[in-house]
Amino acid sequence: MKFIYYIKKWTKMVFGKSVLHVNQDIGKIFSVSEIKGYFNNLTEKVTMEKEDLLLPTNTWADGYEGYFPIQIFQYGLGAYDLYLLKNENKYLEKFKNCVQWAENNIEENGSILNFIHEYPDSPYSAMAQGEFASLMVRAYAQFGEIKYLDLAKKSLDFMLIPLEDGGTSQYIDEDLILYEFTCHPYVFNGWIFAMMGIYDYYLSTKDENYKQIFDRTFKTLEKNIEKMDLKYWSRYDSQKIIASPFYHNLHIAQLTALVQVYDSIAIKKMLKKFIKYKNSFIKRNYAFMRKAFQKIFAVIKE
């Protein structure tokens, strides 16, 4: 059952039919100096769905269908970009629905139960906490209600709790790593989504404390950027998982945005490498085959 589920899922990804894995280049109206569009282009997550859809749902490998927080936050961020680009109220309504759902589903301690279905013992995600904050600061920018900034801060403060105390952050000397999955090695794209939530909050509030936190985790990512490089493709996480073509392209978009925030030589160098790998027929197809075998063996092992 799971094998068939994953085969269908991967087939959709390969042929660009998966709404969870749409092409995501740099945001069309992203700004490093003010809250506008999101840093990553999530608009296809909205346009690929039915026009009358207000809140997306997810179906897991065991057949369970329900709400997945990251999916809703990204749908809301994509809808807000479309509203800014097209000035059509239907997108503002979608954004408002996602904001309301998010507001109603943050726990009292600021946590988001993002992976509660898959990992009930490890439900928290820095990526979910950061994207929640990014959604809330745009709600504040649009509607002017201070409660949205308070919710963004609440989410980030939970995110920044150390792993050993039940949060999603790892502190090693001066380093700060943000974990998409608290029960797995750190994931590069999830780390970047999380850190951009901190940056969005800083842009909205000019709170220097969060600027310092962003700087700290940015410098840590910069220090570890070489770990993303397989010399022919990018890595998905800090261990041995190869990025799929979708995630490799996502890494390119994310690093493109990051070098607009900071003129980092190390990240610029890695960005050039990733683009070069993508444009190489041999490396691109070698990476695709390696990833396909990795995914198949992972499912068989389950």
Secondary structure, 3 states (H helix, E strand, C coil): CHHHHHHHHHHHHHCCCCHHHCCCCECCCECCCCCCECCECCCHHHHCCCCCCCCCCEECCCCCEECCHHHHHHHHHHHHHHHHHHCCHHHHHHHHHHHHHHHHCCCCCCCCCCCCCCCCCCCCCHHHHHHHHHHHHHHHHHHCCHHHHHHHHHHHHHHCCEHHHCCCEEEECCEEEECCCCCCCCEHHHHHHHHHHHHHHHHHHCCHHHHHHHHHHHHHHHHHHHHHECCCCEECECCCCECCHHHHHHHHHHHHHHHHHCCCHHHHHHHHHHHHHHCCHHHHHHHHHHHHHHHHHHHHHC
